[in-house]
Amino acid sequence: MLSYYKKHLGFDTVEINFTYYRLPFPKVMEGMAKKTFDGFEFSVRSYKEMTHEIWENNNRWGLKLLEKRGIIIFIQRMS
């Protein structure tokens, strides 16, 4: 399917949405990367426990600090 995006639709980027629901095994991500060409990019959606569920249950995370929350910063390591 990944090759279809470029070949038939002209896309060189695709969003990985399933990462919101569960964290993938490294082999899954490696397999997806191998099926793409140089210059193809993935936009990876953040896991829900880091973006949504963290606000729903302060006790679970043990973070009373969440009452004074601001933004969540994600840092991407560039290679």
Secondary structure as GFF3:
##gff-version 3
##sequence-region A 1 79
A	DSSP	alpha_helix	2	9	.	.	.	ID=ss1
A	DSSP	beta_strand	13	16	.	.	.	ID=ss2
A	DSSP	three_ten_helix	18	20	.	.	.	ID=ss3
A	DSSP	alpha_helix	26	34	.	.	.	ID=ss4
A	DSSP	beta_strand	41	44	.	.	.	ID=ss5
A	DSSP	alpha_helix	48	51	.	.	.	ID=ss6
A	DSSP	alpha_helix	53	56	.	.	.	ID=ss7
A	DSSP	alpha_helix	58	61	.	.	.	ID=ss8
A	DSSP	three_ten_helix	64	68	.	.	.	ID=ss9
###
